[in-house]
Amino acid sequence: MQNTTVRWDIFCAVIDNFGDIGICWRLCRQLAAEHNIAVQLWVDDLASFNKICPQIDITADEQQHAGVLIQRWAKTTNWQQCTVADVVIEALACTIPAAYQQKMAQQPVKPLWLNLEYLSAEAWVEGCHVLPSPQPQLALDKHFFFPGFTAATGGLLQERAIQQQAALFMADAAAQQAFWQKLAVPDYERYQQKISLFAYDHPQIESLLACWQQGPVNTLCLVPQGALANQLAGLYPQLAQQAELTLHNLTLKLVPFVAQEDYDKLLWACDINFVRGEDSVIRAHWAAKPFIWQIYRQAEQAHLDKLQAFMQRYCAQMPTDAAQALTAFWLAWNTEHDLADSWQKFSAMLLQIADYNQQWRAELTANGDLASNLVHFVEKKFIMRRNFS
């Protein structure tokens, strides 16, 4: 859609982590940069936003960055003074304010209302993707839009040049050196294995660290700010004080949150990536390194059904021995099981998994990217409206 007169409003409520704003910010930037769309992002937590985009002013009610108009979504927002967009997206289970919904219903030309859902590999997603949901109290339709791993879904967020950027970075020794210097790791070349460990806390984390301490290679483990970093700081006072600790063959290093562009570089620069939630796991797909996903925890272990659905799809074409090792370790990482035995089997398959991830990335890319698929859906709906008006 090459028309800046069409405006999109995207609403983002930050729940308890950074995945919500991470996904919304990537989507907004891509819509503005690659599709020339006027995007307005409503977000209720600018402090969390600032963690992944340091340019964000947490005191500003309105600001512009990367071609996106960013608005503070507050309880005091006067929605009667706001102009309704042509396309309205409520992202990741948030609810658009009732006053804004009323204004949507009052427009002579109703906006296209989309509910951007959470990522899932479950089979039912394909049947629900882009289905309309009539809102009788407002005389509006809301369409469900599901990210996913097949061509029958909305695909995954992926910028047009991200794979090329990754390849250029990995071929540029000076760029890698500058990145490691930025993370205060000047001696990065001496580590035979580099791991990024972005995760929620884990009751058996010490069993995994013991494997790395006693392992045959010199390992650097970078732990971004968050729940697991807090847990490790509690276990190791020296790590809390100095942000770095060497235990035999393992060096642990706590690192602050970085901008999204630098997080991608972290995934490219490491040999193994532990990721959590939704935004970071999508980025791990494009890095194509061996990765371990810690899915967002839900009541009554409901998240394990979603994890099983993803592993079944992800491992469908993977060599059997690699798939079995991966599945065992992922399940241990997402439960409370000891990690030592399953890690040994998983780590023996790293080369096979890395090779397979190149194929997996190509399959996902063939599904089209989420932003472009959203734009194409909106264009189709607008054309249909014109034809029937």
C-alpha positions in Angstrom: 0.0 0.0 0.0 1.9 3.0 -1.2 -0.4 5.6 0.1 0.4 7.7 3.2 -3.1 9.2 3.3 -4.2 5.8 4.7 -3.4 5.8 8.4 -2.9 2.8 10.7 -3.4 3.0 14.5 -1.7 0.1 16.4 -2.6 -0.3 20.1 0.0 -2.0 22.4 -0.5 -2.8 26.1 2.7 -4.0 27.7 1.8 -6.9 30.0 4.8 -8.0 32.1 7.7 -8.4 29.7 9.0 -6.9 26.4 7.6 -9.1 23.8 4.4 -7.1 23.2 6.2 -3.8 22.6 9.0 -5.5 20.8 6.6 -7.0 18.2 4.6 -3.8 17.9 7.6 -1.7 17.4 9.1 -3.9 14.7 5.8 -4.0 12.9 5.3 -0.2 13.0 8.8 0.5 11.8 8.5 -2.0 8.9 5.1 -0.7 7.8 6.6 2.9 7.7 9.9 2.0 6.1 8.9 -0.7 3.6 5.3 0.1 2.8 5.2 3.9 3.2 2.3 3.8 5.6 1.5 6.5 8.2 1.5 4.6 11.5 0.5 5.8 14.9 1.5 3.6 17.8 -0.4 3.8 21.1 1.6 2.3 23.9 0.8 2.3 27.7 4.4 1.8 29.0 7.1 4.0 27.6 9.6 2.9 30.2 9.6 -0.6 28.9 9.6 0.8 25.3 12.8 2.7 26.2 14.6 -0.5 27.1 14.5 -1.7 23.5 14.6 1.7 21.9 16.7 4.1 24.0 15.6 7.1 21.8 12.1 7.0 23.4 11.4 9.8 25.7 9.5 8.3 28.6 8.0 11.7 29.6 6.6 12.6 26.2 2.9 12.2 25.4 3.7 12.4 21.7 6.9 11.8 19.8 8.1 10.8 16.4 10.8 8.1 15.7 11.7 6.0 12.7 8.8 7.4 10.8 6.3 6.3 13.4 4.1 8.7 15.5 4.2 7.4 19.1 1.4 8.3 21.5 1.2 7.6 25.2 -1.9 5.5 25.9 -3.0 6.7 29.3 -6.2 6.5 31.4 -6.5 10.3 30.9 -6.3 10.2 27.1 -9.2 12.2 25.6 -10.4 9.9 22.9 -13.0 12.3 21.8 -10.3 14.6 20.4 -8.6 11.7 18.6 -9.0 11.0 14.9 -9.9 7.4 14.1 -7.5 5.7 11.7 -8.4 3.9 8.5 -6.9 0.6 9.8 -7.0 -0.1 13.6 -5.0 -3.0 15.1 -5.4 -4.2 18.7 -2.2 -6.2 19.2 -1.7 -9.3 21.4 -4.8 -9.5 23.4 -5.1 -5.8 24.3 -8.5 -4.0 24.2 -9.0 -0.8 22.4 -10.6 1.8 24.7 -14.4 1.8 24.6 -14.5 5.5 23.7 -12.3 4.9 20.6 -14.4 2.0 19.6 -17.5 4.2 19.7 -15.8 6.7 17.5 -14.9 3.9 15.1 -18.6 2.9 14.9 -19.6 6.5 14.2 -17.5 6.9 11.1 -19.3 7.2 7.8 -16.6 4.8 6.3 -15.9 2.2 9.0 -12.2 1.5 9.7 -10.8 -1.9 9.1 -10.4 -3.5 12.6 -7.9 -6.2 13.1 -7.0 -8.3 16.1 -3.3 -9.3 15.8 -3.1 -12.5 17.8 -0.3 -14.2 19.6 2.0 -16.6 17.7 1.0 -20.3 17.7 1.8 -23.4 15.7 -1.4 -25.1 16.7 -3.5 -26.5 13.8 -6.7 -24.6 14.6 -4.9 -21.3 13.9 -5.1 -21.8 10.1 -8.9 -22.2 10.3 -9.3 -19.0 12.3 -6.9 -16.8 10.4 -8.6 -13.7 8.9 -12.1 -14.8 10.0 -14.4 -11.9 10.8 -16.0 -11.4 14.2 -19.1 -9.3 14.1 -19.5 -6.8 16.9 -23.3 -6.3 17.1 -23.2 -3.7 19.8 -21.0 -1.5 17.5 -22.1 -2.6 14.0 -18.5 -3.4 13.2 -16.5 -6.4 12.1 -13.2 -7.4 13.7 -10.9 -9.7 11.8 -8.5 -12.1 13.5 -5.0 -12.1 12.1 -2.7 -14.9 13.2 1.1 -15.0 12.8 2.2 -18.5 12.1 4.5 -20.9 10.5 2.6 -21.9 7.3 1.3 -20.1 4.2 -2.2 -20.4 5.6 -1.4 -17.9 8.4 0.0 -14.4 8.5 3.6 -15.5 8.6 6.3 -14.0 10.8 7.7 -10.5 11.2 10.8 -10.3 9.0 12.3 -7.2 7.5 13.1 -7.3 3.8 16.9 -7.1 4.3 17.4 -8.9 7.6 19.0 -12.0 6.2 21.3 -10.0 4.0 22.3 -7.9 7.0 23.1 -11.0 9.0 25.3 -12.4 6.2 27.2 -9.1 5.9 27.7 -8.9 9.6 29.1 -12.4 9.8 31.5 -11.7 7.0 32.7 -8.4 8.5 35.3 -9.0 11.2 35.5 -5.3 12.0 31.8 -5.0 12.6 31.9 -8.0 14.9 34.8 -6.6 16.8 33.0 -3.3 17.3 29.9 -5.1 18.5 31.8 -7.2 21.1 33.6 -4.0 22.2 30.2 -2.4 22.8 29.3 -5.3 25.0 32.6 -4.9 26.9 33.9 -8.3 25.7 37.3 -7.3 24.1 38.6 -10.9 24.3 35.7 -12.5 22.5 37.9 -14.5 20.1 39.3 -16.7 22.9 35.9 -18.3 23.6 35.3 -21.4 21.6 31.6 -21.3 22.3 29.4 -18.2 22.8 25.9 -18.5 24.2 23.1 -15.9 24.6 20.9 -16.9 27.5 17.7 -14.8 27.5 15.2 -16.6 29.7 12.8 -16.6 32.6 14.2 -18.1 35.8 14.7 -21.8 36.0 14.8 -24.1 39.1 17.5 -26.3 37.5 19.7 -23.7 36.0 22.7 -24.8 38.1 22.7 -28.2 36.4 23.1 -26.6 33.0 25.8 -24.2 34.2 27.7 -27.2 35.6 27.7 -28.8 32.2 29.3 -25.7 30.7 31.8 -25.3 33.6 33.0 -28.9 33.1 32.6 -28.9 29.3 35.5 -29.4 26.8 35.3 -25.9 25.4 35.9 -22.4 26.7 32.3 -20.9 26.9 31.1 -17.4 27.2 27.5 -17.1 28.3 25.9 -13.6 27.9 22.8 -13.1 30.1 20.6 -10.1 29.2 18.8 -8.2 31.9 15.7 -10.0 33.2 14.4 -12.8 35.4 17.2 -15.2 34.8 19.9 -12.6 35.2 18.3 -11.7 38.6 18.3 -15.4 39.6 21.9 -15.8 38.7 22.9 -12.6 40.5 21.2 -14.1 43.6 23.1 -17.4 43.2 26.5 -15.7 42.6 27.2 -12.5 44.7 30.4 -11.8 42.7 28.4 -11.8 39.5 25.9 -9.4 41.0 28.8 -7.1 42.0 31.0 -7.3 38.9 28.5 -8.4 36.2 31.1 -11.1 35.2 32.2 -14.4 36.7 34.4 -17.2 35.5 33.7 -20.7 36.7 36.3 -23.2 35.3 35.5 -23.3 31.5 32.5 -21.0 31.8 32.4 -17.2 31.9 29.1 -15.6 32.8 28.5 -12.0 31.8 25.4 -9.9 32.6 24.5 -7.5 29.8 21.9 -4.7 29.8 19.0 -4.6 27.5 20.1 -3.5 24.0 18.3 -1.9 21.1 16.5 -4.3 18.8 19.2 -3.9 16.1 21.9 -4.9 18.6 19.9 -7.9 19.9 19.8 -9.2 16.3 23.6 -8.9 16.2 23.9 -10.7 19.5 21.9 -13.7 18.0 24.1 -13.6 14.9 27.3 -13.4 16.9 26.5 -16.3 19.3 26.7 -20.0 18.5 23.7 -21.0 20.5 20.7 -18.8 21.5 18.3 -19.3 24.3 15.2 -17.1 23.7 12.0 -16.6 25.5 8.4 -15.5 24.7 7.5 -14.4 21.2 9.7 -11.6 19.8 13.1 -13.1 20.5 12.1 -16.5 19.2 11.1 -15.0 15.9 14.5 -13.3 15.7 16.2 -16.6 16.5 14.6 -18.1 13.4 16.2 -15.5 11.1 19.6 -15.9 12.8 19.3 -19.6 12.0 21.7 -20.7 14.8 20.7 -23.5 17.1 18.2 -22.1 19.5 16.2 -23.1 22.6 12.7 -21.6 23.1 11.4 -21.0 26.6 7.7 -20.4 25.9 5.7 -17.9 28.0 4.3 -19.8 31.0 0.6 -20.2 31.4 -1.7 -21.6 34.1 -2.3 -25.3 34.2 0.7 -25.9 31.9 -1.3 -24.8 28.9 1.9 -23.4 27.3 3.3 -27.0 26.9 0.5 -27.8 24.4 1.7 -24.8 22.3 5.3 -25.9 22.7 4.5 -29.4 21.6 2.6 -28.1 18.5 5.6 -25.9 17.5 8.2 -28.7 18.1 6.1 -31.1 16.0 6.0 -28.6 13.1 9.6 -27.4 13.5 11.1 -30.9 13.7 8.9 -32.5 11.0 11.8 -32.7 8.5 14.7 -32.7 11.0 16.9 -35.8 11.1 15.4 -38.1 13.7 18.3 -38.2 16.1 18.6 -34.4 16.2 14.8 -34.0 16.6 14.7 -36.4 19.5 17.6 -34.6 21.3 16.1 -31.2 20.6 12.7 -32.2 21.9 14.0 -33.7 25.1 16.1 -30.7 26.0 13.4 -28.2 25.1 10.9 -30.0 27.3 13.4 -30.1 30.2 14.1 -26.4 29.7 10.3 -25.6 29.8 9.6 -27.7 32.9 11.5 -28.3 36.1 13.6 -31.3 35.1 17.3 -31.6 35.5 19.1 -30.3 32.4 22.4 -32.1 32.4 21.7 -35.4 30.5 19.4 -33.8 27.9 21.9 -31.0 27.3 24.7 -33.5 26.5 22.6 -35.2 23.9 21.4 -31.8 22.5 24.8 -30.3 22.2 26.1 -33.4 20.3 23.6 -32.5 17.6 24.4 -28.8 17.2 25.9 -29.1 13.7 23.0 -31.0 12.4 20.5 -28.5 13.9 22.4 -25.6 12.5 22.3 -27.1 9.0 18.6 -27.8 9.3 17.9 -24.3 10.5 19.0 -22.9 7.1 16.3 -25.0 5.4 13.7 -24.1 8.1 14.4 -20.4 7.6 13.9 -20.7 3.9 10.6 -22.4 4.4 9.4 -19.7 6.7 10.5 -17.0 4.4 8.5 -18.5 1.5 5.3 -17.9 3.6 5.8 -14.1 3.2 6.4 -11.7 6.1 3.7 -10.6 8.6 3.8 -6.9 7.7 3.5 -7.5 4.0 0.7 -10.1 4.5 -1.1 -7.6 6.7 -0.8 -4.9 4.0 -2.0 -7.3 1.3 -5.0 -8.3 3.4 -5.9 -4.6 4.0 -5.5 -3.7 0.3 -7.8 -6.6 -0.7 -10.5 -5.5 1.8 -10.3 -1.9 0.6 -10.7 -3.1 -3.0 -13.7 -5.2 -2.1 -15.3 -2.2 -0.3 -14.9 0.0 -3.3 -16.3 -2.7 -5.6 -19.4 -3.1 -3.5 -20.0 0.6 -2.6 
